[in-house]
Structures are given as structure tokens and as C-alpha cells.
């Protein structure tokens, strides 16, 4: 596997991890452990991380 493929796989794993975090926050909200505002804030933070990660990879 070349370096480019390795980078893509690592990025894919990072995105999958972020999606898992988002699902966890959603479950926490469904179980009434966090408020809707906290859910929205945390989801937005995760999305920003995903976007930043992708931008960093694209513009390297």
C-alpha cells in the first residue's frame, strides 16, 4: 500500500470515529443526558473537525 492510500485510510478511520462520536451524543440526548443545545453544539464541533481534517488533506 502506498503512502497516499495509507493517508486516505487513516482519514477514513478518523471520519468514522467522528461519526461514532456523533452517534454517541445523539444517544446521550435521546437518553436525556444532554440538552438539545449541547447536542447541537457538540455535533457542530465534530463536523468542523471532519471538515478541517478533509481540508487539511486536500490542501497539503
DRENKE-115166 format. One record per residue (C-alpha): residue number from 1; residue in one letter; chain; x, y, z. Coordinates in Angstrom, 1 decimal, always signed. Example, Ala and Ser with C-alpha at 12.3 -4.5 7.8 and 13.67 -1.06 7.14 Angstrom:
<sites>
{1, 'a', 'A', {+12.3, -4.5, +7.8}}
{2, 's', 'A', {+13.7, -1.1, +7.1}}
</sites>
This chain:
<sites>
{1, 'x', 'A', {+0.0, +0.0, +0.0}}
{2, 'x', 'A', {+1.5, +3.4, -1.0}}
{3, 'x', 'A', {+1.6, +6.5, +1.3}}
{4, 'x', 'A', {-1.4, +8.1, -0.5}}
{5, 'x', 'A', {-3.6, +5.0, +0.2}}
{6, 'x', 'A', {-2.4, +5.0, +3.8}}
{7, 'x', 'A', {-3.4, +8.6, +4.3}}
{8, 'x', 'A', {-6.8, +8.0, +2.8}}
{9, 'x', 'A', {-7.4, +5.0, +5.0}}
{10, 'x', 'A', {-6.3, +7.0, +8.1}}
{11, 'x', 'A', {-8.6, +9.9, +7.2}}
{12, 'x', 'A', {-11.5, +7.4, +6.6}}
{13, 'x', 'A', {-10.9, +5.9, +10.0}}
{14, 'x', 'A', {-10.9, +9.4, +11.6}}
{15, 'x', 'A', {-14.1, +10.3, +9.9}}
{16, 'x', 'A', {-15.7, +7.0, +11.0}}
{17, 'x', 'A', {-14.6, +7.8, +14.6}}
{18, 'x', 'A', {-16.1, +11.2, +14.5}}
{19, 'x', 'A', {-19.4, +9.8, +13.2}}
{20, 'x', 'A', {-19.3, +7.3, +16.1}}
{21, 'x', 'A', {-18.9, +10.2, +18.5}}
{22, 'x', 'A', {-21.8, +12.0, +16.9}}
{23, 'x', 'A', {-24.0, +8.9, +17.3}}
{24, 'x', 'A', {-22.9, +8.7, +21.0}}
{25, 'x', 'A', {-24.0, +12.3, +21.5}}
{26, 'x', 'A', {-27.3, +11.6, +19.8}}
{27, 'x', 'A', {-27.9, +8.6, +22.1}}
{28, 'x', 'A', {-27.0, +10.7, +25.1}}
{29, 'x', 'A', {-29.6, +13.2, +24.0}}
{30, 'x', 'A', {-32.2, +10.5, +23.4}}
{31, 'x', 'A', {-31.5, +9.3, +27.0}}
{32, 'x', 'A', {-31.9, +12.9, +28.2}}
{33, 'x', 'A', {-28.4, +13.1, +29.5}}
{34, 'x', 'A', {-27.6, +16.2, +27.4}}
{35, 'x', 'A', {-29.8, +19.0, +26.2}}
{36, 'x', 'A', {-30.7, +19.7, +22.6}}
{37, 'x', 'A', {-28.4, +22.8, +22.7}}
{38, 'x', 'A', {-25.5, +20.7, +23.9}}
{39, 'x', 'A', {-26.2, +18.1, +21.3}}
{40, 'x', 'A', {-26.2, +20.7, +18.5}}
{41, 'x', 'A', {-23.0, +22.3, +19.8}}
{42, 'x', 'A', {-21.1, +19.0, +20.0}}
{43, 'x', 'A', {-22.3, +17.8, +16.7}}
{44, 'x', 'A', {-21.2, +21.1, +15.1}}
{45, 'x', 'A', {-17.8, +20.7, +16.7}}
{46, 'x', 'A', {-17.4, +17.2, +15.3}}
{47, 'x', 'A', {-18.5, +18.3, +11.9}}
{48, 'x', 'A', {-16.0, +21.2, +12.0}}
{49, 'x', 'A', {-13.3, +18.7, +12.9}}
{50, 'x', 'A', {-14.2, +16.5, +10.0}}
{51, 'x', 'A', {-14.3, +19.4, +7.6}}
{52, 'x', 'A', {-10.9, +20.7, +8.8}}
{53, 'x', 'A', {-9.4, +17.2, +8.5}}
{54, 'x', 'A', {-10.6, +16.9, +4.9}}
{55, 'x', 'A', {-9.4, +20.4, +4.0}}
{56, 'x', 'A', {-6.0, +19.8, +5.5}}
{57, 'x', 'A', {-5.7, +16.6, +3.5}}
{58, 'x', 'A', {-6.9, +18.3, +0.3}}
{59, 'x', 'A', {-4.7, +21.4, +0.5}}
{60, 'x', 'A', {-1.5, +19.7, +1.6}}
</sites>
